[in-house]
């Protein structure tokens, strides 16, 4: 899986940008899976989006309940675009879930997916310090239900096994900056050294840039 870019965008801005590139002004049925309070909808500027929201525990009255470990329970038109932003790390049965998602999509439909990156430079340092990757600590397990560690090569296999072809892979949230926000206080020298180490890691491995990464995958007809 070849890295396309190190994007400075967060997951919502990145997904909205990709939706715009994919759909233009054409009428498109979009399923937002794991929508919570439909936050992604607020970022979408493309005209003609038939936005349908689904969540295990919806926080918006317009969203419909769906446990993606089970087959799709509705008779809606197939999705031409599906978004899953920071969802797969929560899945107990990723292969089963992604097969159910695949079955809701129109032939040639596109999946826009993001997830925390275990390869992030900060995560690599935290692994050395604490023995745990950032976003995949015991606390994340108990409080956030992060039960699936989404290494890019594992997600690549997951998508291929369930009928998708990956067409884009990018890191999100930007590279580490040496100076600026959060560098003050007595611990500033240690923070600066830590940031410098992260910059060195990122210069040697571009996949370590950014807290999350995004994938666009196509349903193979």
C-alpha positions as a Markdown table, in Angstrom:
| # | Residue | x | y | z |
|---|---|---|---|---|
| 1 | Unk | 0.0 | 0.0 | 0.0 |
| 2 | Unk | 1.7 | 3.2 | -1.2 |
| 3 | Unk | 1.4 | 6.4 | 0.8 |
| 4 | Unk | 0.0 | 9.2 | -1.2 |
| 5 | Unk | 0.5 | 12.2 | 1.1 |
| 6 | Unk | 1.0 | 13.5 | 4.6 |
| 7 | Unk | -2.2 | 15.6 | 4.9 |
| 8 | Unk | -2.5 | 18.3 | 7.6 |
| 9 | Unk | -6.3 | 18.0 | 7.6 |
| 10 | Unk | -8.3 | 16.4 | 10.4 |
| 11 | Unk | -10.5 | 13.4 | 9.6 |
| 12 | Unk | -13.7 | 15.5 | 9.0 |
| 13 | Unk | -12.0 | 18.0 | 6.7 |
| 14 | Unk | -10.2 | 15.3 | 4.8 |
| 15 | Unk | -13.3 | 13.2 | 4.3 |
| 16 | Unk | -15.4 | 16.2 | 3.2 |
| 17 | Unk | -12.7 | 17.1 | 0.7 |
| 18 | Unk | -12.6 | 13.6 | -0.7 |
| 19 | Unk | -16.4 | 13.5 | -0.9 |
| 20 | Unk | -16.3 | 16.7 | -2.9 |
| 21 | Unk | -13.7 | 15.3 | -5.2 |
| 22 | Unk | -15.6 | 12.0 | -5.7 |
| 23 | Unk | -19.1 | 13.4 | -6.1 |
| 24 | Unk | -18.8 | 16.9 | -7.6 |
| 25 | Unk | -22.4 | 18.1 | -7.9 |
| 26 | Unk | -23.8 | 14.8 | -8.8 |
| 27 | Unk | -26.6 | 13.3 | -6.7 |
| 28 | Unk | -24.9 | 10.7 | -4.5 |
| 29 | Unk | -26.2 | 8.4 | -1.8 |
| 30 | Unk | -23.8 | 8.5 | 1.2 |
| 31 | Unk | -24.0 | 6.2 | 4.2 |
| 32 | Unk | -22.2 | 7.7 | 7.3 |
| 33 | Unk | -21.5 | 4.7 | 9.5 |
| 34 | Unk | -20.7 | 5.5 | 13.1 |
| 35 | Unk | -22.3 | 8.9 | 12.7 |
| 36 | Unk | -22.9 | 9.7 | 16.4 |
| 37 | Unk | -24.3 | 13.3 | 16.2 |
| 38 | Unk | -23.9 | 13.6 | 12.4 |
| 39 | Unk | -20.9 | 15.8 | 12.7 |
| 40 | Unk | -19.6 | 14.9 | 9.3 |
| 41 | Unk | -22.7 | 16.3 | 7.7 |
| 42 | Unk | -21.8 | 19.8 | 8.9 |
| 43 | Unk | -18.5 | 19.6 | 6.9 |
| 44 | Unk | -20.0 | 18.4 | 3.6 |
| 45 | Unk | -20.3 | 21.2 | 1.1 |
| 46 | Unk | -21.0 | 19.1 | -2.0 |
| 47 | Unk | -24.5 | 19.6 | -3.4 |
| 48 | Unk | -26.7 | 16.6 | -4.1 |
| 49 | Unk | -25.6 | 14.4 | -1.2 |
| 50 | Unk | -28.4 | 12.1 | 0.0 |
| 51 | Unk | -26.9 | 11.7 | 3.5 |
| 52 | Unk | -28.0 | 8.7 | 5.6 |
| 53 | Unk | -26.6 | 8.3 | 9.1 |
| 54 | Unk | -26.2 | 5.0 | 11.0 |
| 55 | Unk | -24.9 | 4.3 | 14.5 |
| 56 | Unk | -25.0 | 1.6 | 17.1 |
| 57 | Unk | -26.2 | 4.2 | 19.6 |
| 58 | Unk | -27.3 | 7.2 | 17.5 |
| 59 | Unk | -27.1 | 10.7 | 19.1 |
| 60 | Unk | -29.2 | 12.4 | 16.5 |
| 61 | Unk | -32.8 | 11.8 | 15.9 |
| 62 | Unk | -32.3 | 11.5 | 12.1 |
| 63 | Unk | -29.8 | 8.7 | 12.4 |
| 64 | Unk | -30.9 | 5.1 | 12.2 |
| 65 | Unk | -29.7 | 2.3 | 14.5 |
| 66 | Unk | -27.5 | -0.4 | 12.9 |
| 67 | Unk | -25.2 | -2.9 | 14.5 |
| 68 | Unk | -22.8 | -3.6 | 11.6 |
| 69 | Unk | -22.1 | -7.1 | 13.0 |
| 70 | Unk | -25.5 | -7.9 | 11.6 |
| 71 | Unk | -26.8 | -7.6 | 8.0 |
| 72 | Unk | -28.2 | -4.2 | 6.9 |
| 73 | Unk | -31.8 | -4.1 | 8.2 |
| 74 | Unk | -33.2 | -1.4 | 5.9 |
| 75 | Unk | -34.4 | -1.3 | 2.2 |
| 76 | Unk | -32.6 | 2.0 | 1.3 |
| 77 | Unk | -30.9 | 2.5 | -2.1 |
| 78 | Unk | -27.4 | 1.1 | -2.2 |
| 79 | Unk | -24.6 | 3.5 | -1.0 |
| 80 | Unk | -22.4 | 5.0 | -3.7 |
| 81 | Unk | -20.1 | 6.4 | -0.9 |
| 82 | Unk | -19.7 | 5.0 | 2.6 |
| 83 | Unk | -17.8 | 6.9 | 5.4 |
| 84 | Unk | -16.4 | 5.2 | 8.5 |
| 85 | Unk | -14.4 | 7.8 | 10.4 |
| 86 | Unk | -12.5 | 6.3 | 13.4 |
| 87 | Unk | -14.8 | 3.2 | 13.5 |
| 88 | Unk | -12.8 | 0.1 | 12.7 |
| 89 | Unk | -10.7 | 0.3 | 15.9 |
| 90 | Unk | -14.0 | -0.3 | 17.8 |
| 91 | Unk | -15.0 | -3.4 | 15.9 |
| 92 | Unk | -15.0 | -6.8 | 17.7 |
| 93 | Unk | -15.4 | -8.7 | 14.4 |
| 94 | Unk | -13.8 | -6.5 | 11.7 |
| 95 | Unk | -14.0 | -9.0 | 8.8 |
| 96 | Unk | -17.7 | -9.7 | 9.5 |
| 97 | Unk | -18.5 | -6.0 | 9.8 |
| 98 | Unk | -16.7 | -5.0 | 6.6 |
| 99 | Unk | -18.5 | -7.8 | 4.7 |
| 100 | Unk | -21.8 | -6.4 | 5.9 |
| 101 | Unk | -20.8 | -2.9 | 4.8 |
| 102 | Unk | -19.7 | -4.2 | 1.4 |
| 103 | Unk | -23.1 | -5.7 | 0.9 |
| 104 | Unk | -24.8 | -2.3 | 1.4 |
| 105 | Unk | -22.8 | -0.6 | -1.4 |
| 106 | Unk | -23.5 | -0.1 | -5.1 |
| 107 | Unk | -21.1 | -1.7 | -7.6 |
| 108 | Unk | -18.0 | 0.4 | -7.8 |
| 109 | Unk | -19.0 | 2.3 | -4.6 |
| 110 | Unk | -16.2 | 4.0 | -2.6 |
| 111 | Unk | -15.4 | 3.6 | 1.1 |
| 112 | Unk | -13.7 | 6.5 | 3.0 |
| 113 | Unk | -12.2 | 5.2 | 6.2 |
| 114 | Unk | -10.0 | 6.8 | 8.9 |
| 115 | Unk | -8.5 | 5.3 | 12.0 |
| 116 | Unk | -5.8 | 6.1 | 14.6 |
| 117 | Unk | -2.4 | 5.3 | 13.3 |
| 118 | Unk | -0.2 | 2.9 | 15.4 |
| 119 | Unk | 2.7 | 4.0 | 13.3 |
| 120 | Unk | 2.5 | 7.6 | 14.5 |
| 121 | Unk | 5.8 | 9.0 | 15.8 |
| 122 | Unk | 4.2 | 9.9 | 19.1 |
| 123 | Unk | 2.8 | 6.4 | 19.4 |
| 124 | Unk | 6.2 | 4.9 | 18.8 |
| 125 | Unk | 7.8 | 6.9 | 21.6 |
| 126 | Unk | 4.9 | 6.1 | 23.9 |
| 127 | Unk | 5.4 | 2.4 | 23.2 |
| 128 | Unk | 9.0 | 2.7 | 24.4 |
| 129 | Unk | 8.0 | 4.7 | 27.5 |
| 130 | Unk | 4.9 | 2.8 | 28.6 |
| 131 | Unk | 4.7 | -0.4 | 26.6 |
| 132 | Unk | 1.5 | 0.8 | 24.9 |
| 133 | Unk | 0.7 | 2.5 | 21.6 |
| 134 | Unk | -1.2 | 5.8 | 21.7 |
| 135 | Unk | -4.9 | 5.2 | 21.4 |
| 136 | Unk | -4.5 | 1.5 | 22.2 |
| 137 | Unk | -3.8 | 1.6 | 25.9 |
| 138 | Unk | -5.7 | -0.3 | 28.6 |
| 139 | Unk | -7.6 | 3.0 | 29.2 |
| 140 | Unk | -8.6 | 3.2 | 25.5 |
| 141 | Unk | -9.8 | -0.4 | 25.7 |
| 142 | Unk | -12.0 | 0.2 | 28.7 |
| 143 | Unk | -13.2 | 3.8 | 28.0 |
| 144 | Unk | -13.2 | 4.0 | 24.2 |
| 145 | Unk | -13.6 | 0.3 | 23.3 |
| 146 | Unk | -10.5 | 0.3 | 21.0 |
| 147 | Unk | -10.4 | -3.4 | 20.6 |
| 148 | Unk | -8.8 | -3.7 | 17.1 |
| 149 | Unk | -5.3 | -2.3 | 16.6 |
| 150 | Unk | -5.5 | -0.9 | 13.1 |
| 151 | Unk | -2.0 | -1.4 | 11.6 |
| 152 | Unk | -2.1 | -0.3 | 7.9 |
| 153 | Unk | -1.0 | -3.6 | 6.6 |
| 154 | Unk | -3.7 | -5.4 | 8.7 |
| 155 | Unk | -6.4 | -3.0 | 7.4 |
| 156 | Unk | -5.1 | -3.5 | 3.9 |
| 157 | Unk | -5.6 | -7.3 | 4.3 |
| 158 | Unk | -9.0 | -6.7 | 5.9 |
| 159 | Unk | -10.3 | -4.7 | 3.0 |
| 160 | Unk | -8.9 | -7.0 | 0.3 |
| 161 | Unk | -10.4 | -10.0 | 2.0 |
| 162 | Unk | -13.8 | -8.4 | 2.1 |
| 163 | Unk | -13.9 | -7.3 | -1.5 |
| 164 | Unk | -12.3 | -3.9 | -1.7 |
| 165 | Unk | -9.4 | -2.4 | -3.7 |
| 166 | Unk | -7.5 | 0.3 | -2.0 |
| 167 | Unk | -7.0 | 3.4 | -4.2 |
| 168 | Unk | -5.6 | 5.9 | -1.7 |
| 169 | Unk | -3.7 | 5.9 | 1.6 |
| 170 | Unk | -2.7 | 9.1 | 3.3 |
| 171 | Unk | -1.7 | 10.2 | 6.9 |
| 172 | Unk | -3.8 | 12.9 | 8.6 |
| 173 | Unk | -3.4 | 15.6 | 11.2 |
| 174 | Unk | 0.0 | 16.9 | 10.0 |
| 175 | Unk | 3.6 | 16.4 | 10.9 |
| 176 | Unk | 5.2 | 17.2 | 14.2 |
| 177 | Unk | 6.2 | 20.9 | 14.7 |
| 178 | Unk | 9.2 | 21.8 | 16.8 |
| 179 | Unk | 7.9 | 25.1 | 18.2 |
| 180 | Unk | 4.6 | 26.5 | 19.1 |
| 181 | Unk | 1.6 | 25.4 | 21.1 |
| 182 | Unk | 2.2 | 23.5 | 24.3 |
| 183 | Unk | 5.9 | 24.1 | 24.5 |
| 184 | Unk | 6.0 | 26.4 | 27.5 |
| 185 | Unk | 6.8 | 25.6 | 31.2 |
| 186 | Unk | 9.6 | 24.0 | 33.0 |
| 187 | Unk | 9.4 | 20.9 | 30.9 |
| 188 | Unk | 9.9 | 22.8 | 27.7 |
| 189 | Unk | 13.5 | 21.4 | 27.1 |
| 190 | Unk | 12.2 | 17.8 | 27.4 |
| 191 | Unk | 9.3 | 18.5 | 25.1 |
| 192 | Unk | 11.6 | 20.0 | 22.6 |
| 193 | Unk | 13.8 | 16.9 | 22.6 |
| 194 | Unk | 10.8 | 14.7 | 22.3 |
| 195 | Unk | 9.6 | 16.7 | 19.3 |
| 196 | Unk | 13.0 | 16.6 | 17.7 |
| 197 | Unk | 13.1 | 12.8 | 18.0 |
| 198 | Unk | 9.6 | 12.6 | 16.4 |
| 199 | Unk | 10.8 | 14.8 | 13.6 |
| 200 | Unk | 13.7 | 12.4 | 13.0 |
| 201 | Unk | 11.4 | 9.4 | 13.0 |
| 202 | Unk | 9.1 | 11.2 | 10.5 |
| 203 | Unk | 11.9 | 12.1 | 8.2 |
| 204 | Unk | 12.9 | 8.5 | 8.0 |
| 205 | Unk | 9.4 | 7.0 | 7.7 |
| 206 | Unk | 6.6 | 9.2 | 6.2 |
| 207 | Unk | 3.9 | 6.8 | 7.5 |
| 208 | Unk | 4.7 | 8.0 | 11.0 |
| 209 | Unk | 3.4 | 11.5 | 10.4 |
| 210 | Unk | 0.0 | 12.3 | 11.9 |
| 211 | Unk | -2.2 | 10.8 | 14.6 |
| 212 | Unk | -4.6 | 9.1 | 12.1 |
| 213 | Unk | -4.6 | 7.8 | 8.6 |
| 214 | Unk | -7.2 | 7.7 | 5.8 |
| 215 | Unk | -8.0 | 5.1 | 3.1 |
| 216 | Unk | -10.2 | 5.3 | 0.1 |
| 217 | Unk | -11.2 | 1.9 | -1.2 |
| 218 | Unk | -13.4 | 0.8 | -4.1 |
| 219 | Unk | -15.9 | -2.0 | -4.0 |
| 220 | Unk | -14.8 | -4.6 | -6.6 |
| 221 | Unk | -17.8 | -5.3 | -8.9 |
